[in-house]
């Protein structure tokens, strides 16, 4: 039982360490799967973040281009307005010149109408020349100037209409660009919120991954410690197996010696039966002899002498001398081939003999039917009690 107890303890420790290793291994697998899922989620979030950043950059480019286009349209609009004002000022100047020319023509007509008749006769040739000049070149110039002014005025009107249509289109484009800029601003705000959310999620996941990495490192350290403990337990188990093999070998030897003792005991039983038969025969002879002596005594005959009956006590001596069957040096006791059948009791002391020399003393501590266990009390000189030595009752 003492030999089996370490093996049972080692077996329990091995089962417990195996269960702990399995638990840590399963937890490690779960953490690895969770880390893999987090890595996948991290990659997905990173790709989404990159796509959102790309969209944000493209939106900013579109917004900058729209703003540049708006500035260019506003500049074009201001230029058109300046041209409109310039044309209006020119139109006003031309209108003033037209009015001035009209007034001069009216004055000239009044002047010709007020000229005296005498002057007309005296300077008939001069008036004819003046009239010719007035009616010819002057009026041609006036008509030509008027036509040019009207053409210029028409051109100015057309340019003003074109400018108004251009201004209307530019205002329309400005409104569309304002709507587009508002939409881009809203999209930018939405992208900023999405990026901020992704960054917070990424930060939280990074913290979780750091915690899981630390937990994995702790589990790895504990696993290494368990492996070291497992190696130590395996070594102890190997030593226990070696001790077990030794004990099994000793037990086998004890069983072999037990079989030999049982054979010897059977031989002793045979001898005892023979002795009992011999005793019974002797008893019968003794009874017959006693009867014969009584008959002779009653008949007055001479006395008859009977040979003395000698009974050897070889059997009792044989039971008091035993053989050392096994020696346990660790626990300091021996096994003697005498048991309860030979009258062995705890406390009896035996001399251990090797040949004619006494090499030690042992004391019975426990008995069985055919064998007994005895403590080694003394060992003389440099002797060691060995299997095969004789134990004789003191």
C-alpha positions as CSV (number, residue, x, y, z in Angstrom):
1,X,0.0,0.0,0.0
2,X,2.9,2.4,0.8
3,X,4.5,1.6,-2.5
4,X,1.2,2.2,-4.4
5,X,0.5,5.6,-2.7
6,X,3.2,7.6,-4.6
7,X,2.0,6.1,-7.9
8,X,-1.6,7.1,-7.1
9,X,-0.4,10.6,-6.2
10,X,1.6,10.9,-9.4
11,X,-1.4,9.6,-11.4
12,X,-3.7,12.2,-9.9
13,X,-1.1,14.9,-10.5
14,X,-0.7,13.8,-14.1
15,X,-4.5,13.9,-14.6
16,X,-4.8,17.3,-13.0
17,X,-1.9,18.7,-15.0
18,X,-3.4,17.2,-18.2
19,X,-6.7,18.8,-17.5
20,X,-5.1,22.2,-16.7
21,X,-3.0,22.0,-19.9
22,X,-6.1,21.1,-21.9
23,X,-8.0,24.0,-20.4
24,X,-5.2,26.5,-21.2
25,X,-4.8,25.0,-24.7
26,X,-8.5,25.5,-25.4
27,X,-8.4,29.0,-24.0
28,X,-5.3,29.7,-26.1
29,X,-7.1,28.4,-29.2
30,X,-10.1,30.6,-28.4
31,X,-7.9,33.7,-27.9
32,X,-6.1,32.9,-31.2
33,X,-9.4,32.6,-33.0
34,X,-10.6,35.9,-31.4
35,X,-7.3,37.6,-32.4
36,X,-7.7,36.3,-36.0
37,X,-11.2,37.7,-36.1
38,X,-9.9,41.0,-34.7
39,X,-7.1,41.1,-37.3
40,X,-9.7,40.5,-40.1
41,X,-11.9,43.3,-38.6
42,X,-8.8,45.5,-38.3
43,X,-7.9,44.9,-42.0
44,X,-11.5,45.6,-43.0
45,X,-11.7,48.8,-40.9
46,X,-8.3,49.8,-42.3
47,X,-9.5,49.3,-45.9
48,X,-12.7,51.2,-45.1
49,X,-10.7,54.0,-43.5
50,X,-8.5,54.2,-46.5
51,X,-11.5,54.3,-48.9
52,X,-13.1,56.9,-46.7
53,X,-9.9,58.9,-46.7
54,X,-9.7,58.6,-50.5
55,X,-13.3,59.7,-50.8
56,X,-12.5,62.6,-48.4
57,X,-9.5,63.6,-50.5
58,X,-11.5,63.4,-53.7
59,X,-14.3,65.4,-52.1
60,X,-11.8,68.1,-51.0
61,X,-10.4,68.2,-54.5
62,X,-13.9,68.6,-56.0
63,X,-14.7,71.2,-53.4
64,X,-11.5,73.1,-54.2
65,X,-12.2,72.9,-57.9
66,X,-15.8,74.0,-57.3
67,X,-14.6,76.9,-55.2
68,X,-12.0,77.8,-57.9
69,X,-14.7,77.6,-60.5
70,X,-17.0,79.8,-58.3
71,X,-14.2,82.3,-57.9
72,X,-13.6,82.3,-61.7
73,X,-17.3,82.7,-62.3
74,X,-17.5,85.5,-59.8
75,X,-14.5,87.2,-61.5
76,X,-16.1,86.7,-64.9
77,X,-19.4,88.1,-63.5
78,X,-17.6,91.2,-62.1
79,X,-15.8,91.7,-65.4
80,X,-19.1,91.4,-67.3
81,X,-20.7,93.9,-64.9
82,X,-17.7,96.3,-65.4
83,X,-18.1,95.9,-69.2
84,X,-21.8,96.5,-68.8
85,X,-21.2,99.7,-66.8
86,X,-18.6,100.8,-69.4
87,X,-21.0,100.1,-72.3
88,X,-23.8,102.0,-70.4
89,X,-21.4,104.9,-69.9
90,X,-20.5,104.9,-73.6
91,X,-24.1,104.6,-74.5
92,X,-24.8,107.6,-72.3
93,X,-21.9,109.6,-74.0
94,X,-23.2,108.7,-77.5
95,X,-26.7,109.7,-76.5
96,X,-25.4,113.0,-75.3
97,X,-23.4,113.5,-78.5
98,X,-26.5,112.6,-80.5
99,X,-28.5,115.2,-78.5
100,X,-25.8,117.8,-79.0
101,X,-25.7,117.1,-82.8
102,X,-29.5,117.3,-82.9
103,X,-29.5,120.6,-81.1
104,X,-26.8,122.1,-83.5
105,X,-28.8,121.0,-86.5
106,X,-31.9,122.7,-85.1
107,X,-29.8,125.9,-84.4
108,X,-28.4,125.8,-88.0
109,X,-31.9,125.5,-89.4
110,X,-33.1,128.5,-87.3
111,X,-30.0,130.5,-88.4
112,X,-30.7,129.9,-92.1
113,X,-34.3,130.8,-91.6
114,X,-33.4,134.2,-90.0
115,X,-30.9,135.3,-92.6
116,X,-32.0,138.7,-94.4
117,X,-33.0,138.7,-98.0
118,X,-30.4,141.3,-99.0
119,X,-27.6,139.2,-97.7
120,X,-29.1,136.4,-99.8
121,X,-28.8,138.5,-103.0
122,X,-25.3,139.8,-102.2
123,X,-23.8,136.5,-101.3
124,X,-25.8,134.2,-103.5
125,X,-22.8,132.4,-104.6
126,X,-21.6,132.0,-101.1
127,X,-24.9,130.8,-99.9
128,X,-25.1,128.4,-102.7
129,X,-21.8,127.0,-101.8
130,X,-22.7,126.8,-98.1
131,X,-26.1,125.3,-99.0
132,X,-24.3,122.8,-101.2
133,X,-21.9,122.1,-98.5
134,X,-24.6,121.8,-95.9
135,X,-26.9,119.7,-98.1
136,X,-24.0,117.5,-99.5
137,X,-21.1,116.6,-97.3
138,X,-22.3,117.8,-94.0
139,X,-25.6,116.0,-94.1
140,X,-23.8,112.9,-95.4
141,X,-21.5,113.0,-92.5
142,X,-24.4,113.6,-90.1
143,X,-26.3,110.6,-91.6
144,X,-23.2,108.5,-91.5
145,X,-22.4,109.4,-87.9
146,X,-26.0,108.8,-87.0
147,X,-25.9,105.4,-88.7
148,X,-22.7,104.5,-86.9
149,X,-24.2,105.6,-83.7
150,X,-27.2,103.5,-84.3
151,X,-25.1,100.5,-85.2
152,X,-23.0,101.1,-82.2
153,X,-26.1,101.4,-80.1
154,X,-27.5,98.2,-81.5
155,X,-24.2,96.4,-80.8
156,X,-24.2,97.8,-77.3
157,X,-27.8,96.5,-76.8
158,X,-26.9,93.1,-78.1
159,X,-23.8,93.0,-75.9
160,X,-26.0,94.1,-72.9
161,X,-28.5,91.3,-73.7
162,X,-25.6,88.8,-74.1
163,X,-24.1,90.0,-70.8
164,X,-27.5,89.7,-69.1
165,X,-27.9,86.1,-70.4
166,X,-24.3,85.4,-69.3
167,X,-25.0,86.9,-65.9
168,X,-28.1,84.8,-65.6
169,X,-26.2,81.6,-66.6
170,X,-23.4,82.5,-64.2
171,X,-25.9,83.1,-61.4
172,X,-27.6,79.8,-62.2
173,X,-24.1,78.1,-62.1
174,X,-23.4,79.9,-58.9
175,X,-26.5,78.5,-57.3
176,X,-25.7,75.0,-58.5
177,X,-22.2,75.4,-57.2
178,X,-23.5,76.6,-53.9
179,X,-25.8,73.6,-53.7
180,X,-22.9,71.3,-54.7
181,X,-20.6,72.9,-52.1
182,X,-23.3,72.5,-49.4
183,X,-23.7,68.8,-50.4
184,X,-19.9,68.4,-50.3
185,X,-19.7,70.0,-46.9
186,X,-22.4,67.6,-45.6
187,X,-20.5,64.7,-47.2
188,X,-17.3,66.0,-45.6
189,X,-19.0,66.2,-42.2
190,X,-20.4,62.7,-42.6
191,X,-16.9,61.4,-43.7
192,X,-15.3,63.1,-40.7
193,X,-17.8,61.5,-38.3
194,X,-17.3,58.1,-40.0
195,X,-13.5,58.5,-39.8
196,X,-13.7,59.6,-36.1
197,X,-15.9,56.6,-35.3
198,X,-13.5,54.2,-37.2
199,X,-10.6,55.7,-35.3
200,X,-12.3,55.3,-31.9
201,X,-13.2,51.7,-32.9
202,X,-9.7,51.1,-34.0
203,X,-8.3,52.5,-30.7
204,X,-10.7,50.3,-28.7
205,X,-9.7,47.2,-30.7
206,X,-6.0,48.1,-30.4
207,X,-6.4,48.2,-26.6
208,X,-8.3,44.9,-26.6
209,X,-5.6,43.3,-28.8
210,X,-2.9,44.6,-26.3
211,X,-4.9,43.1,-23.4
212,X,-5.3,39.8,-25.3
213,X,-1.6,39.8,-26.2
214,X,-0.7,40.2,-22.5
215,X,-3.2,37.4,-21.6
216,X,-1.6,35.2,-24.2
217,X,1.8,35.9,-22.9
218,X,0.7,35.1,-19.4
219,X,-0.9,31.9,-20.6
220,X,2.3,31.0,-22.5
221,X,4.3,31.6,-19.3
222,X,1.9,29.4,-17.3
223,X,2.0,26.8,-20.0
224,X,5.8,26.7,-19.9
225,X,5.7,26.4,-16.2
226,X,3.2,23.5,-16.5
227,X,5.5,21.9,-19.1
228,X,8.4,22.1,-16.6
229,X,6.2,20.7,-13.9
230,X,5.0,18.0,-16.3
231,X,8.7,17.1,-17.1
232,X,9.4,16.9,-13.3
233,X,6.3,14.7,-12.8
234,X,7.4,12.5,-15.7
235,X,10.8,12.1,-14.1
236,X,9.2,11.2,-10.8
237,X,6.9,8.8,-12.6
238,X,9.9,7.2,-14.3
239,X,11.6,6.9,-10.9
240,X,8.3,5.5,-9.5
241,X,8.1,3.0,-12.3
242,X,11.7,1.9,-11.7
243,X,10.9,1.6,-8.0
244,X,7.7,-0.3,-8.9
245,X,9.7,-2.7,-11.1
246,X,12.1,-3.3,-8.2
247,X,9.2,-3.9,-5.9
248,X,7.6,-6.2,-8.4
249,X,10.9,-8.1,-8.8
250,X,11.3,-8.4,-5.0
251,X,7.6,-9.4,-4.8
252,X,8.2,-12.0,-7.4
253,X,11.1,-13.3,-5.4
254,X,9.0,-13.3,-2.3
255,X,6.3,-15.2,-4.1
256,X,8.9,-17.8,-5.3
257,X,10.2,-18.2,-1.8
258,X,6.6,-18.4,-0.5
259,X,6.0,-21.2,-2.9
260,X,9.2,-22.9,-1.7
261,X,8.0,-22.4,1.9
262,X,4.6,-23.8,1.1
263,X,6.4,-26.8,-0.3
264,X,8.5,-27.1,2.8
265,X,5.3,-26.6,5.0
266,X,3.6,-29.4,3.0
267,X,6.7,-31.6,3.5
268,X,6.5,-30.8,7.3
269,X,2.8,-31.6,7.2
270,X,3.6,-34.9,5.6
271,X,6.2,-35.6,8.2
272,X,3.8,-34.6,11.0
273,X,1.2,-36.9,9.6
274,X,3.8,-39.7,9.5
275,X,4.8,-38.8,13.1
276,X,1.1,-38.8,14.2
277,X,0.6,-42.2,12.5
278,X,3.8,-43.4,14.3
279,X,2.5,-42.0,17.6
280,X,-0.8,-43.7,17.0
281,X,0.9,-47.0,16.4
282,X,3.1,-46.6,19.5
283,X,0.0,-45.7,21.5
284,X,-1.7,-48.9,20.3
285,X,1.4,-50.9,21.1
286,X,1.5,-49.3,24.5
287,X,-2.1,-50.0,25.2
288,X,-1.7,-53.6,24.2
289,X,1.4,-53.9,26.3
290,X,-0.4,-52.4,29.3
291,X,-3.3,-54.9,28.7
292,X,-0.8,-57.8,28.4
293,X,0.9,-56.7,31.6
294,X,-2.4,-56.6,33.4
295,X,-3.2,-60.1,32.2
296,X,0.2,-61.3,33.2
297,X,-0.1,-59.6,36.6
298,X,-3.5,-61.2,37.2
299,X,-2.1,-64.6,36.1
300,X,0.9,-64.4,38.4
301,X,3.3,-64.5,35.6
302,X,6.7,-62.9,35.6
303,X,7.0,-59.2,34.6
304,X,7.7,-58.2,31.1
305,X,10.0,-55.3,30.4
306,X,9.1,-53.0,27.5
307,X,11.6,-51.0,25.5
308,X,11.6,-47.3,26.3
309,X,9.6,-45.1,23.9
310,X,11.6,-42.2,22.6
311,X,9.8,-39.4,20.8
312,X,12.0,-36.9,19.0
313,X,10.9,-33.3,19.0
314,X,12.3,-32.6,15.6
315,X,9.1,-30.9,14.4
316,X,9.0,-28.3,17.2
317,X,12.6,-27.5,16.7
318,X,12.0,-27.2,13.0
319,X,9.2,-24.7,13.6
320,X,11.5,-22.5,15.7
321,X,14.2,-22.2,13.1
322,X,13.3,-20.1,10.1
323,X,15.0,-18.7,7.0
324,X,15.3,-15.1,6.1
325,X,13.2,-14.8,2.9
326,X,13.5,-11.1,2.1
327,X,15.4,-8.0,3.4
328,X,14.0,-4.5,3.1
329,X,16.9,-2.2,3.7
330,X,14.9,1.0,3.3
331,X,12.4,0.2,6.1
332,X,14.9,-1.9,8.1
333,X,12.9,-5.2,8.4
334,X,13.1,-8.8,7.2
335,X,10.6,-11.6,6.3
336,X,11.0,-14.9,8.2
337,X,9.6,-18.2,6.9
338,X,7.8,-18.9,10.2
339,X,4.2,-17.8,10.9
340,X,1.2,-18.2,13.2
341,X,1.1,-22.0,12.3
342,X,4.6,-22.2,14.0
343,X,3.4,-20.3,17.1
344,X,5.0,-17.0,16.1
345,X,3.8,-13.9,18.1
346,X,4.8,-10.2,18.0
347,X,7.7,-9.5,20.4
348,X,9.6,-12.7,19.9
349,X,13.3,-12.2,19.3
350,X,15.4,-14.3,16.9
351,X,19.1,-14.7,16.5
352,X,20.3,-14.3,12.9
353,X,22.9,-16.9,12.1
354,X,25.2,-17.4,9.2
355,X,26.7,-20.7,9.5
356,X,27.9,-20.9,13.1
357,X,28.2,-17.1,13.6
358,X,25.5,-14.8,15.0
359,X,25.4,-11.7,12.9
360,X,22.3,-9.9,14.3
361,X,19.0,-9.8,16.2
362,X,15.5,-9.3,14.9
363,X,12.1,-8.9,16.6
364,X,8.7,-10.1,15.3
365,X,6.4,-7.1,14.7
366,X,3.7,-8.7,12.5
367,X,2.6,-12.3,11.8
368,X,0.7,-14.2,9.1
369,X,-0.2,-17.8,8.8
370,X,3.0,-18.9,7.1
371,X,5.4,-15.9,7.4
372,X,6.3,-13.1,9.8
373,X,7.8,-9.6,9.6
374,X,10.6,-8.7,12.0
375,X,12.5,-5.4,12.8
376,X,16.3,-5.5,12.6
377,X,17.3,-4.6,16.1
378,X,21.1,-5.2,15.9
379,X,23.7,-6.1,13.3
380,X,27.1,-7.2,14.5
381,X,30.5,-6.1,13.1
382,X,30.5,-5.4,9.4
383,X,27.9,-8.0,8.5
384,X,24.7,-7.4,6.5
385,X,21.6,-9.6,6.9
386,X,21.0,-11.4,3.6
387,X,18.4,-13.7,2.2
388,X,19.1,-17.3,3.2
389,X,20.4,-16.5,6.6
390,X,18.8,-18.5,9.5
391,X,16.6,-17.1,12.3
392,X,16.7,-19.0,15.6
393,X,14.4,-18.3,18.5
394,X,16.4,-17.0,21.5
